[in-house]
Amino acid sequence: MKTITLQYLRLPPIVRLIIIVFSVIFIFGMTIHFIEPTNFRSIFDGVYWAIVTAATVGYGDFVPKTGLGKLMAMMLILSGTTFLTYFFVQVAGYTVKRQAGLIKGDMAFEKSGQIIIIGWNERAKDLIEQIHNQNPEQKIVLIDRTLPQNPYQFGNIHFIHGKPFEDLTLQKANVQEAKTAILTANNQVSEEQSDMDAILTLLSVKGISSRVVTIVEILTPAQYENAKRAGADHIINTSNIVSTAFFENLRY
């Protein structure tokens, strides 16, 4: 009994409320069936009557005939209406809160097979749009601590607001169930600091799940080996790519 109580208390408040509402409806429905078995021939009839009565619809196809049955009806109207009203208020509040949490990046991602993109910049923006255009069903989780809210309101793009090298943030992104994590460079700080942050985040990702394929953007060649030691599966050396592009486009 104690174990069941603890499990119940660990449930989300909205789930506990649903259990209470349906328990009250079922108890009243079962009780009216035993009080007036000829009028309410099954527990289903009693539950149906309880729902209709609590919702103050009152179709009139099932009506208590005895004094005790009518007393039950009055108790159900008084208590059931209160429960149902509170239930719908809580559901509406939960929906609004959840939607606000999704926009602000407070809600955890609970699915699997996602691509995690860490850091918000033009490269991350282009990458997200390319992935989405190629496969709109692909789930994407964007982690960033500078964005005030999700920059996308469409598709399977989930936003997590927080520091990417903290376990709590990565756990919210469900990194252990991700198939790929892409770490982009932070252009708001020095190249050395950006690489240090990327390697720290990489260590955090691999510490939680070593099987996640990681792609890391490194700006300074000196940190290339450190990224390999930290467990990067693929390393993109941006400075080499850009300098090579400049050289190939030189006109003598």
Backbone as CSV, one residue per row, in Angstrom:
resi,resn,N_x,N_y,N_z,CA_x,CA_y,CA_z,C_x,C_y,C_z
1,MET,0.832,-1.206,0.000,0.000,0.000,0.000,0.870,1.261,0.000
2,LYS,1.934,1.217,0.812,2.850,2.355,0.882,3.529,2.579,-0.455
3,THR,3.888,1.482,-1.138,4.540,1.591,-2.454,3.605,2.216,-3.469
4,ILE,2.330,1.800,-3.447,1.344,2.358,-4.381,1.159,3.848,-4.124
5,THR,1.124,4.225,-2.839,0.971,5.642,-2.489,2.149,6.466,-2.997
6,LEU,3.360,5.946,-2.822,4.550,6.658,-3.299,4.545,6.798,-4.812
7,GLN,4.137,5.722,-5.511,4.062,5.777,-6.968,3.032,6.804,-7.416
8,TYR,1.915,6.872,-6.687,0.869,7.846,-7.013,1.376,9.277,-6.829
9,LEU,2.084,9.524,-5.727,2.582,10.868,-5.437,3.656,11.303,-6.428
10,ARG,4.330,10.330,-7.061,5.366,10.672,-8.038,4.787,11.014,-9.403
11,LEU,3.502,10.733,-9.589,2.874,11.032,-10.874,2.739,12.535,-11.060
12,PRO,2.700,13.013,-12.320,2.461,14.437,-12.563,1.110,14.863,-11.992
13,PRO,0.983,16.105,-11.525,-0.279,16.570,-10.914,-1.498,16.359,-11.808
14,ILE,-1.348,16.580,-13.113,-2.490,16.437,-14.016,-2.949,14.983,-14.081
15,VAL,-2.007,14.042,-13.998,-2.350,12.618,-14.021,-3.061,12.233,-12.726
16,ARG,-2.574,12.749,-11.597,-3.228,12.472,-10.313,-4.654,13.013,-10.309
17,LEU,-4.854,14.177,-10.902,-6.186,14.768,-10.965,-7.122,13.923,-11.826
18,ILE,-6.625,13.419,-12.948,-7.433,12.556,-13.811,-7.862,11.297,-13.052
19,ILE,-6.941,10.708,-12.289,-7.253,9.507,-11.512,-8.345,9.804,-10.484
20,ILE,-8.252,10.953,-9.814,-9.252,11.325,-8.808,-10.623,11.508,-9.442
21,VAL,-10.688,12.252,-10.550,-11.968,12.525,-11.220,-12.640,11.236,-11.663
22,PHE,-11.890,10.374,-12.333,-12.493,9.136,-12.836,-12.822,8.170,-11.692
23,SER,-12.066,8.231,-10.597,-12.381,7.394,-9.438,-13.705,7.824,-8.818
24,VAL,-13.901,9.143,-8.686,-15.159,9.661,-8.133,-16.333,9.263,-9.019
25,ILE,-16.183,9.419,-10.321,-17.247,9.049,-11.260,-17.573,7.562,-11.149
26,PHE,-16.536,6.735,-11.091,-16.749,5.283,-11.025,-17.413,4.886,-9.711
27,ILE,-16.989,5.491,-8.597,-17.574,5.154,-7.289,-19.064,5.503,-7.262
28,PHE,-19.427,6.683,-7.743,-20.831,7.072,-7.780,-21.628,6.159,-8.717
29,GLY,-21.042,5.843,-9.870,-21.732,4.969,-10.822,-21.951,3.577,-10.265
30,MET,-20.950,3.038,-9.594,-21.073,1.704,-9.015,-22.066,1.707,-7.851
31,THR,-22.028,2.781,-7.039,-22.921,2.862,-5.877,-24.384,2.953,-6.300
32,ILE,-24.686,3.783,-7.306,-26.079,3.919,-7.749,-26.590,2.619,-8.355
33,HIS,-25.707,1.840,-8.944,-26.096,0.538,-9.490,-26.529,-0.410,-8.374
34,PHE,-25.810,-0.408,-7.257,-26.166,-1.284,-6.144,-27.375,-0.762,-5.366
35,ILE,-27.567,0.567,-5.352,-28.731,1.134,-4.662,-30.015,0.865,-5.439
36,GLU,-29.961,1.027,-6.770,-31.143,0.821,-7.621,-30.786,-0.127,-8.770
37,PRO,-30.609,-1.407,-8.482,-30.190,-2.358,-9.513,-31.214,-2.567,-10.636
38,THR,-32.492,-2.362,-10.332,-33.505,-2.534,-11.392,-33.548,-1.326,-12.322
39,ASN,-33.177,-0.158,-11.801,-33.172,1.064,-12.598,-31.858,1.230,-13.356
40,PHE,-30.753,0.965,-12.669,-29.414,1.005,-13.277,-28.912,-0.441,-13.334
41,ARG,-29.159,-1.103,-14.440,-28.975,-2.550,-14.516,-27.513,-2.981,-14.576
42,SER,-26.606,-2.082,-14.863,-25.186,-2.430,-14.904,-24.361,-1.276,-14.352
43,ILE,-23.125,-1.601,-14.010,-22.226,-0.548,-13.536,-21.988,0.468,-14.650
44,PHE,-21.963,-0.013,-15.892,-21.786,0.906,-17.022,-22.904,1.945,-17.062
45,ASP,-24.155,1.505,-16.846,-25.275,2.457,-16.809,-25.072,3.478,-15.693
46,GLY,-24.578,2.990,-14.539,-24.342,3.895,-13.427,-23.248,4.909,-13.723
47,VAL,-22.155,4.445,-14.348,-21.056,5.356,-14.698,-21.525,6.365,-15.741
48,TYR,-22.297,5.889,-16.723,-22.844,6.790,-17.746,-23.684,7.882,-17.091
49,TRP,-24.573,7.470,-16.158,-25.414,8.445,-15.449,-24.558,9.424,-14.644
50,ALA,-23.512,8.911,-14.001,-22.648,9.765,-13.183,-21.948,10.821,-14.032
51,ILE,-21.473,10.420,-15.206,-20.794,11.382,-16.089,-21.765,12.445,-16.568
52,VAL,-22.954,12.013,-17.014,-23.965,12.950,-17.521,-24.412,13.903,-16.413
53,THR,-24.578,13.375,-15.209,-25.033,14.201,-14.083,-23.953,15.178,-13.646
54,ALA,-22.712,14.687,-13.521,-21.609,15.557,-13.085,-21.357,16.674,-14.087
55,ALA,-21.589,16.372,-15.359,-21.390,17.387,-16.397,-22.599,18.309,-16.524
56,THR,-23.622,18.091,-15.685,-24.869,18.878,-15.675,-25.553,18.886,-17.034
57,VAL,-25.414,17.779,-17.773,-26.109,17.661,-19.062,-27.544,17.210,-18.819
58,GLY,-27.696,16.117,-18.061,-29.018,15.659,-17.655,-29.914,15.239,-18.792
59,TYR,-29.577,14.156,-19.487,-30.418,13.672,-20.584,-31.762,13.146,-20.085
60,GLY,-31.819,12.613,-18.889,-33.072,12.134,-18.335,-33.395,10.693,-18.643
61,ASP,-32.508,9.994,-19.367,-32.785,8.589,-19.664,-32.544,7.696,-18.459
62,PHE,-31.730,8.138,-17.507,-31.545,7.429,-16.241,-31.784,8.428,-15.112
63,VAL,-32.783,8.118,-14.268,-33.148,9.019,-13.175,-33.332,8.200,-11.901
64,PRO,-32.703,8.586,-10.785,-32.904,7.855,-9.527,-34.370,7.919,-9.076
65,LYS,-34.844,6.809,-8.539,-36.238,6.733,-8.099,-36.369,6.767,-6.574
66,THR,-35.375,6.256,-5.887,-35.444,6.169,-4.426,-34.885,7.432,-3.788
67,GLY,-35.218,7.618,-2.507,-34.704,8.764,-1.774,-33.190,8.741,-1.657
68,LEU,-32.628,7.545,-1.404,-31.181,7.422,-1.292,-30.504,7.707,-2.637
69,GLY,-31.150,7.247,-3.720,-30.601,7.503,-5.056,-30.596,8.986,-5.380
70,LYS,-31.694,9.684,-4.967,-31.757,11.126,-5.223,-30.714,11.876,-4.388
71,LEU,-30.493,11.375,-3.167,-29.456,11.980,-2.331,-28.084,11.810,-2.986
72,MET,-27.857,10.624,-3.567,-26.608,10.383,-4.296,-26.457,11.359,-5.455
73,ALA,-27.576,11.615,-6.149,-27.544,12.541,-7.290,-27.173,13.946,-6.845
74,MET,-27.736,14.381,-5.710,-27.422,15.720,-5.203,-25.949,15.823,-4.811
75,MET,-25.452,14.797,-4.145,-24.036,14.786,-3.760,-23.139,14.800,-4.988
76,LEU,-23.547,14.048,-6.023,-22.745,13.998,-7.252,-22.728,15.344,-7.958
77,ILE,-23.879,16.006,-7.996,-23.936,17.314,-8.664,-23.043,18.316,-7.940
78,LEU,-23.109,18.301,-6.601,-22.315,19.254,-5.825,-20.815,18.979,-5.911
79,SER,-20.453,17.702,-5.763,-19.033,17.358,-5.777,-18.497,17.172,-7.189
80,GLY,-19.281,16.511,-8.043,-18.825,16.209,-9.401,-18.606,17.443,-10.239
81,THR,-19.519,18.402,-10.126,-19.373,19.642,-10.897,-18.106,20.374,-10.481
82,THR,-17.846,20.380,-9.176,-16.633,21.040,-8.672,-15.380,20.356,-9.213
83,PHE,-15.384,19.019,-9.160,-14.236,18.259,-9.651,-14.019,18.490,-11.140
84,LEU,-15.095,18.413,-11.915,-14.959,18.564,-13.371,-14.511,19.972,-13.747
85,THR,-15.079,20.968,-13.079,-14.672,22.355,-13.364,-13.192,22.546,-13.061
86,TYR,-12.773,22.056,-11.888,-11.361,22.156,-11.503,-10.480,21.385,-12.474
87,PHE,-10.981,20.225,-12.916,-10.231,19.391,-13.857,-9.966,20.134,-15.164
88,PHE,-11.008,20.724,-15.733,-10.840,21.417,-17.017,-9.991,22.677,-16.873
89,VAL,-10.093,23.346,-15.735,-9.231,24.515,-15.482,-7.773,24.088,-15.429
90,GLN,-7.514,22.963,-14.741,-6.143,22.474,-14.620,-5.597,22.014,-15.971
91,VAL,-6.438,21.346,-16.763,-6.000,20.898,-18.093,-5.641,22.093,-18.960
92,ALA,-6.501,23.124,-18.925,-6.224,24.330,-19.712,-4.945,25.009,-19.240
93,GLY,-4.769,25.092,-17.908,-3.561,25.703,-17.364,-2.321,24.915,-17.718
94,TYR,-2.429,23.582,-17.657,-1.295,22.722,-17.995,-0.913,22.893,-19.463
95,THR,-1.925,22.989,-20.333,-1.660,23.154,-21.769,-0.949,24.470,-22.052
96,VAL,-1.430,25.535,-21.418,-0.808,26.859,-21.613,0.618,26.859,-21.075
97,LYS,0.798,26.258,-19.882,2.132,26.208,-19.274,3.099,25.402,-20.132
98,ARG,2.617,24.282,-20.657,3.462,23.439,-21.497,3.852,24.170,-22.784
99,GLN,2.886,24.865,-23.384,3.183,25.597,-24.618,4.203,26.698,-24.361
100,ALA,4.046,27.392,-23.229,5.012,28.445,-22.877,6.389,27.845,-22.624
101,GLY,6.409,26.670,-21.977,7.674,25.994,-21.713,8.371,25.549,-22.982
102,LEU,7.598,25.098,-23.964,8.180,24.695,-25.245,8.796,25.885,-25.964
103,ILE,8.130,27.020,-25.903,8.636,28.216,-26.582,9.898,28.737,-25.892
104,LYS,9.900,28.741,-24.560,11.029,29.293,-23.807,12.183,28.313,-23.644
105,GLY,11.963,27.045,-24.013,13.042,26.066,-23.922,13.179,25.407,-22.572
106,ASP,12.090,25.354,-21.797,12.140,24.759,-20.463,11.700,23.295,-20.445
107,MET,11.048,22.840,-21.506,10.493,21.486,-21.523,11.520,20.489,-22.041
108,ALA,11.601,19.347,-21.380,12.526,18.295,-21.793,12.022,17.605,-23.060
109,PHE,12.967,17.117,-23.860,12.634,16.354,-25.056,12.565,14.883,-24.668
110,GLU,11.449,14.217,-24.966,11.219,12.872,-24.439,11.255,11.784,-25.507
111,LYS,11.535,12.147,-26.757,11.567,11.146,-27.814,13.011,10.730,-28.088
112,SER,13.223,9.929,-29.116,14.565,9.431,-29.429,14.851,9.596,-30.917
113,GLY,16.114,9.335,-31.290,16.511,9.420,-32.693,16.695,10.834,-33.200
114,GLN,16.847,11.785,-32.290,16.957,13.188,-32.681,18.385,13.572,-33.060
115,ILE,18.487,14.652,-33.822,19.781,15.296,-34.089,19.872,16.513,-33.172
116,ILE,20.912,16.564,-32.366,21.097,17.694,-31.453,22.079,18.671,-32.067
117,ILE,21.674,19.920,-32.151,22.544,20.980,-32.657,22.793,21.957,-31.514
118,ILE,24.058,22.128,-31.172,24.439,22.954,-30.023,25.031,24.273,-30.519
119,GLY,24.416,25.382,-30.108,24.878,26.708,-30.505,24.025,27.288,-31.615
120,TRP,23.724,28.571,-31.493,22.886,29.241,-32.481,23.716,30.271,-33.244
121,ASN,23.845,30.081,-34.539,24.534,31.004,-35.431,24.016,30.758,-36.842
122,GLU,24.581,31.435,-37.813,24.096,31.289,-39.188,24.313,29.882,-39.722
123,ARG,25.418,29.236,-39.321,25.667,27.868,-39.780,24.630,26.912,-39.206
124,ALA,24.317,27.097,-37.920,23.294,26.247,-37.301,21.931,26.487,-37.948
125,LYS,21.633,27.746,-38.231,20.357,28.085,-38.869,20.244,27.433,-40.244
126,ASP,21.294,27.556,-41.066,21.266,26.940,-42.402,21.168,25.423,-42.312
127,LEU,21.890,24.839,-41.360,21.884,23.387,-41.199,20.491,22.882,-40.814
128,ILE,19.853,23.552,-39.866,18.508,23.156,-39.435,17.534,23.223,-40.606
129,GLU,17.612,24.297,-41.373,16.689,24.458,-42.501,16.944,23.411,-43.584
130,GLN,18.211,23.070,-43.817,18.516,22.034,-44.807,17.987,20.668,-44.358
131,ILE,18.212,20.343,-43.082,17.715,19.062,-42.564,16.193,19.020,-42.645
132,HIS,15.562,20.110,-42.245,14.101,20.151,-42.242,13.523,20.068,-43.649
133,ASN,14.166,20.746,-44.591,13.678,20.712,-45.975,13.842,19.329,-46.602
134,GLN,14.938,18.654,-46.258,15.183,17.329,-46.819,14.300,16.270,-46.161
135,ASN,14.124,16.379,-44.846,13.321,15.397,-44.121,12.537,16.103,-43.012
136,PRO,11.331,16.584,-43.308,10.533,17.317,-42.309,10.200,16.495,-41.071
137,GLU,10.280,15.164,-41.166,9.946,14.306,-40.034,11.121,14.109,-39.074
138,GLN,12.327,14.515,-39.486,13.499,14.353,-38.623,13.387,15.265,-37.409
139,LYS,13.522,14.686,-36.232,13.434,15.447,-34.990,14.771,16.146,-34.719
140,ILE,14.696,17.436,-34.426,15.889,18.243,-34.167,15.746,18.917,-32.805
141,VAL,16.823,18.868,-32.027,16.856,19.573,-30.745,17.947,20.630,-30.817
142,LEU,17.562,21.873,-30.624,18.507,22.994,-30.622,18.786,23.403,-29.181
143,ILE,20.075,23.411,-28.806,20.485,23.845,-27.468,21.252,25.161,-27.588
144,ASP,20.814,26.153,-26.823,21.519,27.439,-26.832,21.155,28.198,-25.561
145,ARG,22.113,28.970,-25.047,21.858,29.722,-23.819,21.639,31.211,-24.072
146,THR,21.757,31.648,-25.325,21.587,33.073,-25.632,20.202,33.394,-26.184
147,LEU,19.559,32.425,-26.792,18.232,32.662,-27.368,17.175,32.772,-26.276
148,PRO,16.280,33.770,-26.342,15.219,33.878,-25.326,14.081,32.890,-25.556
149,GLN,13.933,32.426,-26.813,12.865,31.475,-27.111,13.190,30.732,-28.400
150,ASN,12.381,29.728,-28.703,12.578,28.918,-29.895,12.431,29.778,-31.145
151,PRO,13.455,29.844,-32.004,13.351,30.658,-33.218,12.445,30.034,-34.272
152,TYR,12.041,28.786,-34.052,11.180,28.084,-35.009,9.870,27.701,-34.335
153,GLN,8.785,27.932,-35.036,7.462,27.562,-34.547,6.830,26.490,-35.423
154,PHE,7.649,25.773,-36.161,7.105,24.760,-37.065,7.954,23.491,-36.993
155,GLY,7.370,22.416,-37.474,8.109,21.172,-37.627,8.526,20.532,-36.317
156,ASN,9.490,19.631,-36.413,9.959,18.854,-35.272,11.203,19.471,-34.642
157,ILE,11.176,20.762,-34.427,12.340,21.462,-33.876,12.057,21.846,-32.427
158,HIS,12.758,21.181,-31.521,12.560,21.384,-30.086,13.722,22.219,-29.553
159,PHE,13.405,23.210,-28.727,14.426,24.128,-28.212,14.660,23.864,-26.727
160,ILE,15.938,23.806,-26.349,16.338,23.692,-24.943,17.211,24.897,-24.596
161,HIS,16.781,25.661,-23.608,17.562,26.818,-23.178,18.452,26.410,-22.008
162,GLY,19.758,26.621,-22.172,20.672,26.277,-21.090,22.099,26.156,-21.567
163,LYS,23.001,25.939,-20.613,24.413,25.762,-20.924,24.647,24.344,-21.422
164,PRO,25.203,24.190,-22.625,25.299,22.860,-23.225,26.278,21.919,-22.535
165,PHE,27.185,22.448,-21.722,28.154,21.579,-21.053,27.662,21.119,-19.679
166,GLU,26.433,21.479,-19.311,25.861,21.027,-18.049,25.018,19.781,-18.269
167,ASP,25.140,18.825,-17.374,24.419,17.560,-17.510,22.912,17.759,-17.565
168,LEU,22.388,18.681,-16.763,20.940,18.900,-16.725,20.407,19.320,-18.090
169,THR,21.143,20.199,-18.764,20.723,20.647,-20.092,20.754,19.498,-21.091
170,LEU,21.827,18.723,-21.067,21.950,17.594,-21.995,20.920,16.514,-21.706
171,GLN,20.592,16.319,-20.446,19.563,15.342,-20.094,18.189,15.812,-20.551
172,LYS,17.939,17.127,-20.492,16.688,17.663,-21.033,16.579,17.404,-22.532
173,ALA,17.724,17.436,-23.211,17.740,17.163,-24.652,17.690,15.666,-24.942
174,ASN,17.704,14.842,-23.874,17.676,13.383,-24.004,18.833,12.904,-24.883
175,VAL,20.030,13.395,-24.571,21.204,13.122,-25.404,21.518,11.634,-25.472
176,GLN,21.157,10.885,-24.445,21.451,9.449,-24.442,20.670,8.688,-25.508
177,GLU,19.588,9.303,-26.016,18.781,8.667,-27.063,18.997,9.309,-28.431
178,ALA,19.919,10.270,-28.506,20.173,10.962,-29.770,21.057,10.111,-30.674
179,LYS,20.949,10.350,-31.978,21.832,9.639,-32.900,23.037,10.484,-33.298
180,THR,22.898,11.807,-33.266,24.007,12.693,-33.637,23.947,13.971,-32.811
181,ALA,25.123,14.463,-32.421,25.223,15.760,-31.754,26.225,16.610,-32.523
182,ILE,25.787,17.785,-32.951,26.626,18.693,-33.731,26.954,19.911,-32.870
183,LEU,28.245,20.150,-32.637,28.686,21.252,-31.797,29.264,22.347,-32.684
184,THR,28.568,23.457,-32.783,29.032,24.558,-33.618,29.851,25.545,-32.785
185,ALA,30.702,26.300,-33.458,31.575,27.260,-32.770,30.781,28.491,-32.346
186,ASN,31.223,29.091,-31.244,30.611,30.310,-30.723,31.397,31.508,-31.231
187,ASN,30.783,32.279,-32.119,31.469,33.435,-32.706,31.453,34.664,-31.801
188,GLN,30.778,34.561,-30.648,30.674,35.707,-29.758,31.870,35.820,-28.808
189,VAL,32.712,34.802,-28.813,33.901,34.821,-27.943,35.140,34.594,-28.800
190,SER,36.326,34.615,-28.181,37.558,34.375,-28.927,37.586,32.950,-29.459
191,GLU,38.403,32.712,-30.498,38.487,31.376,-31.085,38.962,30.352,-30.059
192,GLU,39.930,30.750,-29.227,40.445,29.836,-28.208,39.363,29.473,-27.202
193,GLN,38.609,30.486,-26.744,37.534,30.230,-25.786,36.431,29.381,-26.404
194,SER,36.124,29.641,-27.678,35.105,28.852,-28.382,35.497,27.384,-28.442
195,ASP,36.763,27.127,-28.751,37.229,25.732,-28.823,37.217,25.067,-27.450
196,MET,37.587,25.812,-26.419,37.567,25.258,-25.064,36.139,24.889,-24.650
197,ASP,35.186,25.769,-24.982,33.786,25.479,-24.669,33.301,24.255,-25.439
198,ALA,33.715,24.154,-26.703,33.291,23.022,-27.541,33.830,21.708,-26.985
199,ILE,35.085,21.705,-26.564,35.691,20.478,-26.032,35.058,20.103,-24.694
200,LEU,34.769,21.103,-23.854,34.100,20.838,-22.579,32.711,20.238,-22.811
201,THR,31.992,20.801,-23.773,30.667,20.271,-24.112,30.772,18.859,-24.673
202,LEU,31.789,18.642,-25.516,32.017,17.316,-26.086,32.256,16.279,-24.990
203,LEU,33.067,16.635,-24.005,33.331,15.727,-22.888,32.045,15.414,-22.121
204,SER,31.191,16.428,-21.965,29.925,16.228,-21.258,29.008,15.299,-22.034
205,VAL,28.936,15.498,-23.358,28.085,14.651,-24.205,28.555,13.207,-24.156
206,LYS,29.859,13.006,-24.363,30.411,11.651,-24.373,30.348,11.011,-22.987
207,GLY,30.386,11.841,-21.949,30.280,11.304,-20.597,28.905,10.721,-20.320
208,ILE,27.877,11.312,-20.916,26.519,10.803,-20.740,26.236,9.641,-21.683
209,SER,26.696,9.765,-22.929,26.438,8.700,-23.909,27.603,8.640,-24.891
210,SER,28.402,7.599,-24.776,29.568,7.459,-25.654,29.182,7.012,-27.059
211,ARG,27.971,6.520,-27.229,27.573,6.004,-28.543,27.042,7.087,-29.481
212,VAL,26.775,8.285,-28.955,26.279,9.370,-29.805,27.376,9.821,-30.747
213,VAL,27.063,9.887,-32.025,28.024,10.370,-33.022,28.144,11.879,-32.885
214,THR,29.377,12.362,-32.695,29.581,13.793,-32.471,30.356,14.424,-33.633
215,ILE,29.895,15.593,-34.041,30.572,16.395,-35.070,30.890,17.742,-34.431
216,VAL,32.161,18.085,-34.379,32.598,19.266,-33.634,33.284,20.250,-34.567
217,GLU,32.912,21.509,-34.440,33.563,22.582,-35.205,34.673,23.184,-34.351
218,ILE,35.902,23.113,-34.851,37.078,23.654,-34.152,37.661,24.794,-34.986
219,LEU,38.009,25.891,-34.305,38.499,27.071,-35.007,40.017,27.156,-35.049
220,THR,40.684,26.630,-34.018,42.144,26.738,-33.960,42.785,25.365,-34.142
221,PRO,43.774,25.252,-35.029,44.433,23.945,-35.259,45.028,23.346,-33.996
222,ALA,45.418,24.192,-33.036,46.046,23.688,-31.812,45.099,22.818,-30.991
223,GLN,43.788,23.024,-31.149,42.810,22.272,-30.361,42.276,21.045,-31.098
224,TYR,42.786,20.813,-32.298,42.316,19.676,-33.103,42.588,18.350,-32.384
225,GLU,43.796,18.187,-31.892,44.166,16.944,-31.207,43.390,16.779,-29.898
226,ASN,43.155,17.901,-29.201,42.390,17.820,-27.960,40.962,17.364,-28.220
227,ALA,40.400,17.807,-29.346,39.044,17.375,-29.704,39.016,15.879,-29.997
228,LYS,40.075,15.386,-30.636,40.165,13.942,-30.902,40.274,13.169,-29.589
229,ARG,41.116,13.682,-28.677,41.276,13.007,-27.383,39.967,13.003,-26.588
230,ALA,39.164,14.056,-26.776,37.899,14.160,-26.050,36.827,13.225,-26.610
231,GLY,37.117,12.591,-27.763,36.193,11.600,-28.303,35.379,12.045,-29.490
232,ALA,35.777,13.151,-30.148,35.021,13.616,-31.321,35.086,12.579,-32.434
233,ASP,33.936,12.267,-33.018,33.905,11.317,-34.136,34.294,11.995,-35.446
234,HIS,33.895,13.250,-35.590,34.241,14.026,-36.788,34.576,15.442,-36.347
235,ILE,35.636,15.993,-36.915,36.069,17.345,-36.570,36.106,18.194,-37.827
236,ILE,35.478,19.353,-37.747,35.492,20.303,-38.861,36.384,21.472,-38.454
237,ASN,37.507,21.631,-39.173,38.435,22.718,-38.894,38.064,23.900,-39.787
238,THR,37.290,24.799,-39.231,36.737,25.903,-40.014,37.816,26.785,-40.615
239,SER,38.852,27.067,-39.856,39.888,27.982,-40.357,40.562,27.416,-41.604
240,ASN,40.813,26.098,-41.637,41.423,25.486,-42.816,40.500,25.536,-44.019
241,ILE,39.212,25.304,-43.784,38.242,25.335,-44.885,38.166,26.724,-45.494
242,VAL,38.103,27.746,-44.637,37.987,29.125,-45.130,39.257,29.564,-45.846
243,SER,40.415,29.272,-45.250,41.673,29.693,-45.885,41.864,28.982,-47.224
244,THR,41.477,27.713,-47.303,41.571,26.971,-48.566,40.651,27.580,-49.613
245,ALA,39.459,27.971,-49.196,38.518,28.590,-50.123,39.070,29.925,-50.640
246,PHE,39.683,30.718,-49.758,40.291,31.979,-50.184,41.400,31.718,-51.195
247,PHE,42.250,30.738,-50.892,43.385,30.443,-51.775,42.915,29.989,-53.151
248,GLU,41.903,29.123,-53.185,41.417,28.606,-54.469,40.740,29.678,-55.318
249,ASN,40.301,30.754,-54.664,39.626,31.817,-55.403,40.529,33.016,-55.675
250,LEU,41.824,32.856,-55.360,42.763,33.944,-55.674,42.876,34.154,-57.166
251,ARG,42.981,35.381,-57.575,43.183,35.719,-58.983,44.489,36.499,-59.095
252,TYR,45.470,35.883,-59.760,46.769,36.541,-59.897,46.763,37.449,-61.098
